[in-house]
């Protein structure tokens, strides 16, 4: 699969496309949407997009927590393309970027349905499961050093 990865600027037309993909995959199935305040809070994040034949097929957000630790959020892969390695490639691209940028650790909050996906990418569970958006999540981390 010939994927192209790039970073997207906050509030650009490409960013708005990312929001729509995230809505479709992560929010609509739960009957939810993003509030203007939630989207405004993303202004300092990095946005990674994956394109296949110039069509957006996956995305995620990188939220630096400090100079050593970053949090990956809102990983979304278009419905018909899940299970084909796109999410894995997107994560590997993002991990490489973070490692090259000097980050030592990634944390994320995995939905129960994605726990196996992250485990296969060598993320380790820590802490107790918790409820967020009426779904069970687990805190997971991966050391990049």
C-alpha positions in Angstrom: 0.0 0.0 0.0 1.5 3.3 -1.1 0.6 5.6 1.9 1.8 9.2 2.1 2.1 10.8 5.5 2.2 14.5 6.3 1.6 17.0 9.1 -1.4 19.2 8.8 -1.7 22.8 10.0 -4.3 23.6 12.7 -7.5 25.2 11.2 -6.4 24.5 7.6 -8.8 22.9 5.1 -6.8 19.6 5.6 -7.4 20.0 9.3 -11.1 20.3 8.7 -11.0 17.1 6.7 -9.3 15.4 9.7 -12.1 16.5 11.9 -14.7 15.0 9.6 -12.8 11.6 9.5 -12.5 11.7 13.3 -16.2 12.5 13.7 -17.2 9.7 11.4 -15.0 7.1 13.1 -14.7 8.1 16.7 -17.7 10.3 17.6 -20.8 9.6 15.5 -21.0 5.9 16.5 -21.3 7.2 20.1 -23.8 9.9 19.2 -21.3 12.6 20.0 -19.5 15.5 18.3 -16.6 17.8 19.1 -17.4 21.1 20.8 -15.8 24.3 19.5 -13.9 24.4 22.8 -12.5 20.9 22.3 -11.3 21.9 18.8 -9.8 25.2 20.0 -7.9 23.3 22.7 -6.1 21.4 19.9 -4.3 24.4 18.5 -0.9 23.4 19.9 -1.1 19.7 18.8 0.6 18.1 15.8 -1.8 16.5 13.3 -0.6 13.5 11.3 -2.5 12.5 8.2 -2.2 9.4 6.0 -3.3 9.6 2.4 -3.9 6.8 -0.1 -4.1 8.0 -3.7 -4.5 11.6 -2.4 -7.5 10.6 -0.3 -7.4 11.0 3.5 -7.6 7.5 5.0 -6.3 7.9 8.6 -5.1 10.5 11.1 -4.0 11.0 14.7 -3.1 13.9 17.0 0.1 14.3 18.9 -0.1 16.3 22.2 3.4 17.1 23.7 3.1 16.8 27.5 6.6 17.9 28.2 10.0 17.7 26.4 10.2 13.9 27.0 6.6 12.6 26.8 4.0 13.0 24.2 0.4 11.7 24.1 -1.2 10.2 21.0 -4.9 10.9 20.7 -7.8 10.4 18.3 -6.3 7.7 16.1 -8.8 7.1 13.2 -8.7 4.9 10.2 -11.5 5.0 7.6 -14.0 2.2 8.1 -13.4 0.1 4.9 -9.6 0.2 5.4 -9.3 -0.9 9.0 -7.2 -4.1 9.5 -5.1 -3.4 6.4 -2.0 -2.1 8.2 -2.8 1.6 7.7 -3.1 2.3 11.5 0.1 0.4 12.2 2.0 2.4 9.5 0.5 5.7 10.8 1.7 4.8 14.4 5.1 3.9 13.1 5.5 7.1 11.2 4.4 9.1 14.3 6.7 7.1 16.7 9.7 7.7 14.4 8.9 11.4 14.3 8.6 11.6 18.0 11.8 9.6 18.6 13.7 11.9 16.1 12.3 14.9 17.9 13.8 13.7 21.2 10.8 12.3 22.9 11.5 9.3 25.2 7.9 8.1 25.8 4.5 8.0 24.3 1.3 7.5 26.3 -2.2 7.0 25.0 -5.6 6.0 26.3 -6.8 3.0 24.4 -10.4 2.1 24.0 -11.0 -1.5 24.9 -11.7 -2.4 21.3 -8.2 -1.1 20.3 -6.3 -2.6 23.2 -5.0 -5.6 21.1 -3.9 -3.2 18.3 -1.7 -1.2 20.6 -0.4 -4.3 22.5 0.9 -5.6 19.1 2.7 -2.3 18.7 4.5 -3.0 22.0 2.5 -0.6 24.2 2.2 -1.6 27.8 -0.9 -1.1 30.0 -0.4 0.8 33.2 -2.9 1.8 35.9 -6.5 0.7 36.2 -9.0 0.7 33.3 -11.3 3.8 33.4 -14.5 5.0 31.8 -14.4 7.8 29.3 -17.2 8.6 26.8 -19.1 5.6 28.3 -16.3 3.3 27.0 -13.7 1.4 29.0 -10.2 2.7 28.3 -6.7 1.6 29.5 -3.7 3.9 29.9 -0.8 2.6 27.7 2.7 3.6 27.2 5.7 2.9 25.0 9.4 3.8 25.6 11.2 5.1 22.5 14.7 4.8 23.8 
